[in-house]
């Protein structure tokens, strides 16, 4: 399983560079959104599979974990 990495400064510069063609800007923003969504989905699936003692180590109750895991990937 690959980990999504945060956008580095070069990627952010490309996204804000005004000389970039509009379709390229749209593609970059879409790719960033899909990466964020994939990370949220993967994290929430992992959270749902944790044991109660692991949740306690993370400072979460089973109810909090269940609530977060039930959210859809496009919700922050």
N, CA, C and O atoms as a GROMACS GRO file, in nm:
protein
  304
    1UNK      N    1   0.086  -0.116   0.000
    1UNK     CA    2   0.000   0.000   0.000
    1UNK      C    3   0.091   0.123   0.000
    1UNK      O    4   0.183   0.133   0.081
    2UNK      N    5   0.065   0.214  -0.089
    2UNK     CA    6   0.146   0.335  -0.096
    2UNK      C    7   0.086   0.444  -0.009
    2UNK      O    8  -0.036   0.451   0.011
    3UNK      N    9   0.172   0.527   0.042
    3UNK     CA   10   0.128   0.639   0.125
    3UNK      C   11   0.119   0.763   0.038
    3UNK      O   12   0.207   0.788  -0.045
    4UNK      N   13   0.016   0.841   0.056
    4UNK     CA   14   0.003   0.969  -0.013
    4UNK      C   15   0.094   1.069   0.058
    4UNK      O   16   0.094   1.079   0.181
    5UNK      N   17   0.168   1.142  -0.020
    5UNK     CA   18   0.258   1.241   0.038
    5UNK      C   19   0.198   1.379   0.022
    5UNK      O   20   0.130   1.406  -0.077
    6UNK      N   21   0.222   1.466   0.119
    6UNK     CA   22   0.174   1.603   0.105
    6UNK      C   23   0.243   1.670  -0.014
    6UNK      O   24   0.356   1.636  -0.049
    7UNK      N   25   0.175   1.764  -0.073
    7UNK     CA   26   0.234   1.834  -0.186
    7UNK      C   27   0.354   1.915  -0.139
    7UNK      O   28   0.347   1.985  -0.038
    8UNK      N   29   0.463   1.904  -0.214
    8UNK     CA   30   0.581   1.982  -0.177
    8UNK      C   31   0.570   2.122  -0.236
    8UNK      O   32   0.474   2.154  -0.305
    9UNK      N   33   0.668   2.204  -0.207
    9UNK     CA   34   0.665   2.344  -0.251
    9UNK      C   35   0.663   2.355  -0.403
    9UNK      O   36   0.598   2.444  -0.458
   10UNK      N   37   0.733   2.265  -0.472
   10UNK     CA   38   0.735   2.270  -0.619
   10UNK      C   39   0.596   2.244  -0.678
   10UNK      O   40   0.555   2.312  -0.772
   11UNK      N   41   0.525   2.148  -0.622
   11UNK     CA   42   0.390   2.118  -0.672
   11UNK      C   43   0.296   2.235  -0.643
   11UNK      O   44   0.213   2.270  -0.727
   12UNK      N   45   0.309   2.294  -0.526
   12UNK     CA   46   0.225   2.409  -0.493
   12UNK      C   47   0.256   2.527  -0.585
   12UNK      O   48   0.165   2.600  -0.626
   13UNK      N   49   0.383   2.545  -0.618
   13UNK     CA   50   0.421   2.653  -0.710
   13UNK      C   51   0.358   2.630  -0.847
   13UNK      O   52   0.306   2.723  -0.908
   14UNK      N   53   0.362   2.506  -0.894
   14UNK     CA   54   0.300   2.475  -1.023
   14UNK      C   55   0.151   2.503  -1.022
   14UNK      O   56   0.095   2.551  -1.120
   15UNK      N   57   0.086   2.474  -0.909
   15UNK     CA   58  -0.058   2.493  -0.900
   15UNK      C   59  -0.096   2.641  -0.897
   15UNK      O   60  -0.208   2.677  -0.935
   16UNK      N   61  -0.006   2.726  -0.854
   16UNK     CA   62  -0.038   2.868  -0.844
   16UNK      C   63   0.024   2.949  -0.956
   16UNK      O   64   0.001   3.070  -0.964
   17UNK      N   65   0.102   2.887  -1.042
   17UNK     CA   66   0.168   2.957  -1.152
   17UNK      C   67   0.064   2.991  -1.257
   17UNK      O   68   0.000   2.902  -1.312
   18UNK      N   69   0.046   3.118  -1.284
   18UNK     CA   70  -0.062   3.164  -1.370
   18UNK      C   71  -0.039   3.134  -1.519
   18UNK      O   72  -0.136   3.133  -1.596
   19UNK      N   73   0.082   3.110  -1.561
   19UNK     CA   74   0.108   3.084  -1.702
   19UNK      C   75   0.073   2.940  -1.742
   19UNK      O   76   0.079   2.905  -1.860
   20UNK      N   77   0.037   2.859  -1.646
   20UNK     CA   78  -0.001   2.721  -1.674
   20UNK      C   79  -0.135   2.720  -1.748
   20UNK      O   80  -0.225   2.795  -1.711
   21UNK      N   81  -0.149   2.639  -1.851
   21UNK     CA   82  -0.277   2.632  -1.922
   21UNK      C   83  -0.389   2.587  -1.827
   21UNK      O   84  -0.366   2.511  -1.733
   22UNK      N   85  -0.508   2.634  -1.853
   22UNK     CA   86  -0.622   2.603  -1.767
   22UNK      C   87  -0.644   2.452  -1.752
   22UNK      O   88  -0.666   2.407  -1.640
   23UNK      N   89  -0.640   2.373  -1.860
   23UNK     CA   90  -0.659   2.229  -1.841
   23UNK      C   91  -0.554   2.167  -1.748
   23UNK      O   92  -0.584   2.075  -1.672
   24UNK      N   93  -0.432   2.217  -1.754
   24UNK     CA   94  -0.327   2.166  -1.665
   24UNK      C   95  -0.357   2.203  -1.521
   24UNK      O   96  -0.337   2.121  -1.431
   25UNK      N   97  -0.404   2.324  -1.497
   25UNK     CA   98  -0.441   2.365  -1.362
   25UNK      C   99  -0.553   2.276  -1.308
   25UNK      O  100  -0.549   2.232  -1.193
   26UNK      N  101  -0.653   2.252  -1.392
   26UNK     CA  102  -0.765   2.166  -1.351
   26UNK      C  103  -0.715   2.026  -1.318
   26UNK      O  104  -0.757   1.968  -1.218
   27UNK      N  105  -0.627   1.973  -1.401
   27UNK     CA  106  -0.573   1.838  -1.378
   27UNK      C  107  -0.495   1.832  -1.248
   27UNK      O  108  -0.508   1.735  -1.173
   28UNK      N  109  -0.413   1.932  -1.220
   28UNK     CA  110  -0.335   1.934  -1.096
   28UNK      C  111  -0.425   1.941  -0.973
   28UNK      O  112  -0.403   1.870  -0.876
   29UNK      N  113  -0.525   2.026  -0.979
   29UNK     CA  114  -0.617   2.038  -0.865
   29UNK      C  115  -0.697   1.910  -0.845
   29UNK      O  116  -0.723   1.868  -0.732
   30UNK      N  117  -0.737   1.847  -0.956
   30UNK     CA  118  -0.811   1.722  -0.947
   30UNK      C  119  -0.723   1.612  -0.887
   30UNK      O  120  -0.768   1.536  -0.801
   31UNK      N  121  -0.598   1.604  -0.931
   31UNK     CA  122  -0.506   1.504  -0.878
   31UNK      C  123  -0.483   1.525  -0.728
   31UNK      O  124  -0.476   1.429  -0.652
   32UNK      N  125  -0.471   1.649  -0.686
   32UNK     CA  126  -0.453   1.679  -0.544
   32UNK      C  127  -0.577   1.637  -0.464
   32UNK      O  128  -0.565   1.582  -0.355
   33UNK      N  129  -0.694   1.664  -0.518
   33UNK     CA  130  -0.819   1.627  -0.449
   33UNK      C  131  -0.832   1.475  -0.438
   33UNK      O  132  -0.869   1.423  -0.333
   34UNK      N  133  -0.804   1.404  -0.546
   34UNK     CA  134  -0.815   1.257  -0.545
   34UNK      C  135  -0.716   1.196  -0.446
   34UNK      O  136  -0.749   1.100  -0.377
   35UNK      N  137  -0.596   1.252  -0.439
   35UNK     CA  138  -0.497   1.204  -0.344
   35UNK      C  139  -0.546   1.223  -0.200
   35UNK      O  140  -0.530   1.134  -0.117
   36UNK      N  141  -0.603   1.338  -0.173
   36UNK     CA  142  -0.658   1.366  -0.040
   36UNK      C  143  -0.770   1.269  -0.007
   36UNK      O  144  -0.776   1.215   0.103
   37UNK      N  145  -0.860   1.248  -0.102
   37UNK     CA  146  -0.972   1.157  -0.080
   37UNK      C  147  -0.923   1.014  -0.054
   37UNK      O  148  -0.975   0.946   0.035
   38UNK      N  149  -0.823   0.970  -0.131
   38UNK     CA  150  -0.771   0.834  -0.114
   38UNK      C  151  -0.707   0.818   0.024
   38UNK      O  152  -0.721   0.714   0.088
   39UNK      N  153  -0.637   0.921   0.068
   39UNK     CA  154  -0.576   0.916   0.200
   39UNK      C  155  -0.682   0.909   0.309
   39UNK      O  156  -0.669   0.830   0.403
   40UNK      N  157  -0.786   0.989   0.298
   40UNK     CA  158  -0.894   0.985   0.397
   40UNK      C  159  -0.960   0.848   0.401
   40UNK      O  160  -0.985   0.794   0.509
   41UNK      N  161  -0.988   0.792   0.285
   41UNK     CA  162  -1.055   0.662   0.278
   41UNK      C  163  -0.969   0.554   0.343
   41UNK      O  164  -1.017   0.475   0.424
   42UNK      N  165  -0.841   0.551   0.306
   42UNK     CA  166  -0.750   0.451   0.360
   42UNK      C  167  -0.735   0.465   0.512
   42UNK      O  168  -0.733   0.366   0.585
   43UNK      N  169  -0.724   0.589   0.559
   43UNK     CA  170  -0.710   0.614   0.702
   43UNK      C  171  -0.835   0.571   0.778
   43UNK      O  172  -0.825   0.511   0.884
   44UNK      N  173  -0.951   0.601   0.724
   44UNK     CA  174  -1.076   0.566   0.792
   44UNK      C  175  -1.098   0.415   0.791
   44UNK      O  176  -1.152   0.360   0.888
   45UNK      N  177  -1.059   0.348   0.685
   45UNK     CA  178  -1.070   0.201   0.684
   45UNK      C  179  -0.978   0.140   0.789
   45UNK      O  180  -1.015   0.045   0.857
   46UNK      N  181  -0.858   0.195   0.802
   46UNK     CA  182  -0.764   0.147   0.904
   46UNK      C  183  -0.817   0.174   1.043
   46UNK      O  184  -0.805   0.090   1.132
   47UNK      N  185  -0.874   0.291   1.064
   47UNK     CA  186  -0.930   0.328   1.193
   47UNK      C  187  -1.042   0.231   1.234
   47UNK      O  188  -1.053   0.193   1.350
   48UNK      N  189  -1.122   0.192   1.138
   48UNK     CA  190  -1.234   0.101   1.166
   48UNK      C  191  -1.186  -0.038   1.208
   48UNK      O  192  -1.259  -0.111   1.274
   49UNK      N  193  -1.064  -0.073   1.170
   49UNK     CA  194  -1.015  -0.208   1.201
   49UNK      C  195  -0.932  -0.214   1.330
   49UNK      O  196  -0.883  -0.321   1.366
   50UNK      N  197  -0.917  -0.103   1.399
   50UNK     CA  198  -0.836  -0.102   1.522
   50UNK      C  199  -0.911  -0.169   1.637
   50UNK      O  200  -1.033  -0.163   1.648
   51UNK      N  201  -0.833  -0.232   1.723
   51UNK     CA  202  -0.886  -0.295   1.844
   51UNK      C  203  -0.911  -0.187   1.949
   51UNK      O  204  -0.850  -0.080   1.943
   52UNK      N  205  -0.999  -0.214   2.046
   52UNK     CA  206  -1.027  -0.114   2.150
   52UNK      C  207  -0.902  -0.066   2.225
   52UNK      O  208  -0.892   0.053   2.257
   53UNK      N  209  -0.808  -0.155   2.252
   53UNK     CA  210  -0.687  -0.112   2.324
   53UNK      C  211  -0.602  -0.019   2.236
   53UNK      O  212  -0.535   0.069   2.288
   54UNK      N  213  -0.605  -0.038   2.103
   54UNK     CA  214  -0.532   0.051   2.014
   54UNK      C  215  -0.597   0.188   2.009
   54UNK      O  216  -0.530   0.291   2.005
   55UNK      N  217  -0.730   0.188   2.009
   55UNK     CA  218  -0.802   0.316   2.012
   55UNK      C  219  -0.772   0.391   2.141
   55UNK      O  220  -0.754   0.513   2.140
   56UNK      N  221  -0.766   0.318   2.251
   56UNK     CA  222  -0.735   0.381   2.379
   56UNK      C  223  -0.595   0.442   2.376
   56UNK      O  224  -0.574   0.551   2.428
   57UNK      N  225  -0.499   0.372   2.315
   57UNK     CA  226  -0.364   0.426   2.301
   57UNK      C  227  -0.364   0.555   2.219
   57UNK      O  228  -0.284   0.645   2.244
   58UNK      N  229  -0.455   0.564   2.122
   58UNK     CA  230  -0.464   0.683   2.037
   58UNK      C  231  -0.548   0.793   2.101
   58UNK      O  232  -0.558   0.903   2.047
   59UNK      N  233  -0.608   0.762   2.216
   59UNK     CA  234  -0.690   0.862   2.284
   59UNK      C  235  -0.830   0.875   2.228
   59UNK      O  236  -0.892   0.981   2.239
   60UNK      N  237  -0.879   0.769   2.166
   60UNK     CA  238  -1.013   0.771   2.107
   60UNK      C  239  -1.101   0.668   2.175
   60UNK      O  240  -1.054   0.564   2.221
   61UNK      N  241  -1.230   0.698   2.180
   61UNK     CA  242  -1.326   0.600   2.226
   61UNK      C  243  -1.375   0.521   2.104
   61UNK      O  244  -1.363   0.569   1.991
   62UNK      N  245  -1.429   0.402   2.124
   62UNK     CA  246  -1.485   0.328   2.011
   62UNK      C  247  -1.595   0.406   1.939
   62UNK      O  248  -1.609   0.394   1.817
   63UNK      N  249  -1.671   0.485   2.012
   63UNK     CA  250  -1.777   0.565   1.950
   63UNK      C  251  -1.718   0.672   1.857
   63UNK      O  252  -1.768   0.693   1.747
   64UNK      N  253  -1.612   0.738   1.904
   64UNK     CA  254  -1.547   0.839   1.821
   64UNK      C  255  -1.489   0.776   1.695
   64UNK      O  256  -1.501   0.831   1.585
   65UNK      N  257  -1.426   0.662   1.711
   65UNK     CA  258  -1.366   0.594   1.596
   65UNK      C  259  -1.473   0.550   1.496
   65UNK      O  260  -1.456   0.564   1.375
   66UNK      N  261  -1.584   0.498   1.549
   66UNK     CA  262  -1.692   0.455   1.462
   66UNK      C  263  -1.751   0.572   1.385
   66UNK      O  264  -1.781   0.562   1.266
   67UNK      N  265  -1.768   0.684   1.456
   67UNK     CA  266  -1.823   0.803   1.391
   67UNK      C  267  -1.731   0.852   1.279
   67UNK      O  268  -1.778   0.886   1.170
   68UNK      N  269  -1.602   0.857   1.306
   68UNK     CA  270  -1.507   0.903   1.205
   68UNK      C  271  -1.498   0.804   1.089
   68UNK      O  272  -1.493   0.845   0.973
   69UNK      N  273  -1.497   0.676   1.119
   69UNK     CA  274  -1.484   0.573   1.014
   69UNK      C  275  -1.606   0.568   0.924
   69UNK      O  276  -1.597   0.526   0.809
   70UNK      N  277  -1.722   0.611   0.976
   70UNK     CA  278  -1.844   0.605   0.895
   70UNK      C  279  -1.860   0.725   0.801
   70UNK      O  280  -1.949   0.726   0.716
   71UNK      N  281  -1.774   0.824   0.816
   71UNK     CA  282  -1.782   0.940   0.728
   71UNK      C  283  -1.736   0.903   0.587
   71UNK      O  284  -1.652   0.814   0.570
   72UNK      N  285  -1.790   0.971   0.488
   72UNK     CA  286  -1.751   0.945   0.350
   72UNK      C  287  -1.621   1.020   0.319
   72UNK      O  288  -1.588   1.118   0.385
   73UNK      N  289  -1.549   0.971   0.219
   73UNK     CA  290  -1.413   1.021   0.194
   73UNK      C  291  -1.407   1.168   0.155
   73UNK      O  292  -1.303   1.231   0.174
   74UNK      N  293  -1.514   1.225   0.103
   74UNK     CA  294  -1.506   1.365   0.061
   74UNK      C  295  -1.533   1.461   0.176
   74UNK      O  296  -1.520   1.582   0.158
   75UNK      N  297  -1.570   1.410   0.292
   75UNK     CA  298  -1.592   1.495   0.409
   75UNK      C  299  -1.462   1.507   0.488
   75UNK      O  300  -1.398   1.408   0.521
   76UNK      N  301  -1.426   1.631   0.518
   76UNK     CA  302  -1.303   1.654   0.596
   76UNK      C  303  -1.325   1.620   0.741
   76UNK      O  304  -1.233   1.632   0.822
   0.00000   0.00000   0.00000
